[in-house]
Amino acid sequence: MKRAVLSATCLIFLGTSIPSLTAAQYSVAHGTVTAGGGVISGSNMIYCSAGDGAAGISSGDSGVIKSGFWYLADISSAVDVAFELVSGEYSDLAVVLRWKTSVPGILGFNIYRMDENGEFPVRINKEIIPFDIVREFRDATVLAGRNYIYTVEAVCDKGEYISSEFRIFIPVMPVTLLQNRPNPFNPNTTIRFYIPFEGYARIDIFDSRGGRVKKLYDKWVSAGHVSVIWNGLNDKDEPVSSGVYYYRLTAGKEKQTRKMIILR
């Protein structure tokens, strides 16, 4: 089993991707590799990525890999670049990763994350992400003011390939109430909010005249993200009629309100 790694690093800051100049993976022949990479003389092929430390002497043919490259020797033929594109952004209280790959035999993907205080990356997807359905992952468990390092793993029938790292800084945030999704809705919608401290959080639903129709949420919570589902019922468990409604978050001294629409 061979494990190919893209070692270059990108920085994501407030949704903007700043790639390094060496965010690439080369497929080159055995022999002496110059600073530019590329194919050189030799019968076998190796992977070689700019940006890492010295690798030493390769096996097989008597080639030398100069300092500044990582390599995987004894690949019998050229193999496509594992990840053609890996990008990410922080948006709507979540980190969204997207990637593109053309390596044959991929069974699916895993996402690994490590925070600034972690020693080892941890897989954050519960089940393998199918190759033929999606090449995107949304991580809504990040906390404000933290630095995270992400990698994408392509699981193949003959091994795994690991993408380059993405370092993502999550800015410090105040109490934030987000727009419900879906909106308009019927019969259910999800209300999400973020609080940067531990304490009580409450969500109330009001009609267009300002009358409360539902105390939806009232709990002691830790700092972080909270999602609450409203099924369109009032405090008497009766369906409310179509129209405009308002939901209000109360957390500490903060109060925030947003509008939503239910269509029966």
Secondary structure, 3 states (H helix, E strand, C coil): CEEEECCCEEEEECCEEEECCCCCCEEEECCCCCCCCCCCCCCCEEEEEECCCCCEECCCCCCEECCCEEEEEEECCCCCCCCCEEEEEEECCEEEEEEECCCCCEEEEEEEEEECCCCCCEECCCCCEECCCCCEEEECCCCCCCEEEEEEEEEECCEEEECCEEEEECCCCCCEECCCECCCECCCEEEEEEECCCEEEEEEEEECCCCEEEEEEEEEECCEEEEEEECCECCCCCECCCEEEEEEEEECCEEEEEEEEECC
